[in-house]
Amino acid sequence: MPALVIDELRNSVSDGDLIKAIVQANEHGTSSELVETFQQRLFKRWLKKRVSPTDISQANKVTKESELTVLKAYEEFWRRKKKYIF
């Protein structure tokens, strides 16, 4: 799929539709690069609403320990989102 089409999809699809598509793809074991990109986009939006710019800039100076913290937050995000879909 051309990069331009992927970028357009990223910007025009609602979060709700993305979540449904991601859950369906994961259930059927067909998670693709595009779905992974959408997951990252949703997570970044969710994270921005809860983290100050100062915290984000400090988090960019990551160590392995803080990377694990981000991964745990990512897992928690998806656990909560799946609860609301069904």
Residue pairs with C-beta under 8 A, 6 or more apart in sequence:
1 34
6 34
6 37
9 34
10 37
10 38
10 41
13 21
13 38
15 42
15 45
18 38
18 41
18 42
19 42
19 81
19 85
20 85
21 35
21 38
22 31
22 35
22 38
22 39
22 42
23 82
23 85
25 31
25 32
25 35
26 35
39 78
42 77
42 81
43 74
43 77
46 77
47 56
47 73
47 77
48 56
51 59
59 66
59 70
62 70
